[in-house]
Amino acid sequence: MQHAKLKRSLTVFPIVLFGLAYMAPTTVFSTYGVVAQITKGMVPAAYIIALMGMLFTAYSYGQMVKAYPVAGSAYTYTQKAFNSHIGFVVGWVILLDYLFLPMINGLLVSIYLNAYFPSVPFSIWLFAFLALITIVNVIGVKIAANVNVLLIACQFLIIIIFAFLSIKGLLHGMGSGTLFMSSPFVNGDIPISLVLAGSSILCLSFLGFDSVTTFSEETINPKKNIPKAIFLVALIGGGLFVLISYLSHLVYPNFQSFKDPDSAALEIAVYIGGNLFQSVFLAGYITGGLASGLASHASVSRLLYAMGRDGVLPKNIFGYIHPKFRTPTYNIILVSIFTLSALFVDLVTASSFINFGALVAFTFVNLSVISHYFIREKQRDGINTIKYLVLPLIGAGFTIWLWTNLDSKALFLGLGWLAIGMIMLLSITKMFRKQPPELSIDHAEVNEMQA
């Protein structure tokens, strides 16, 4: 019997659209208020610094796709370029992202609903959010692809309306009353350390630009088109974030006056478009948050199941499948319990937790290029030194620089998570005397399990 293979039919344009959709364009609103106050209004400058780091990392992802043109992740590239032990540790740190994504979705949805309906406590909204995504994921209802496309279209529509209303307001004297202002980009009165602190939080907005690697086996000429798509997704997405944050600052320059920085975008929405646009904005934002919450919750539940099945975690709990619903019920409930940490964690710390894992992963993708091409394959002549040593080294430097500027609590707890992973690695490998099991954390596998 002949095995079915994925059909190579995708070109750069549809892959870029998928990558931009995966990044979720409305994420620019999620941390705008808190970063505006941290950077003293220099959110666009903070986005540019984060974008620079992401572009170098996107370049490195593209180089690793050329070496391994299959659906993969930072974990896969690290494992191939270095060894399975380092790959295990990087994979373990990446799990931090997956664990905190459902939590930050619940946190953001509850913050915005509480801001719009202040008489209903934040905790009530969080419990309602958790109940919905837990029940849906336990039952195993799949969100149809066309519904997801509709949700993505709604997000782009909200951004377009937001930009239109901002520009219209500025032309009529609203806010700063001008379309051109240099202070959000260059301001000698603001220490660079504050801008860097903002950049380390804003890395959250870029998560998912590497998701297009999952289409490597369905893309025409993947060694050429996937690297191009990864770079374009990071560049276009970053440009969009800079533009929207710039317009937000122009139309609402008094960033110190936000009633609640966590939901500042809602205050800007009512300022530029009245109660009607505020309601439309909230509806679109919450819908996107619920869709993202469902997907991220389902993903991490299945990742934990894969780890239980493979013996990385206790199989009787994490490897359990409900006989009726055929879903990893215990894992879904455990993730929901973990998501309740949103009751005690603020937005900056939650974002920093996710960025801890992401920046570690990005650093090792950059270093993987050096290990694979420059060291192992000895491609060191002429231009190759720039391609396989200088550029990825700059990328690694950027991501390490941003990593060191993360929230101190996130650094402390993130390093604690890393220590737990090291202890597990020592135990599983009998003090490095045997190979560790492979972690099932590739995007392709997660998507397949969700189907």
Disulfide bonds with the S-S distance in Angstrom:
none
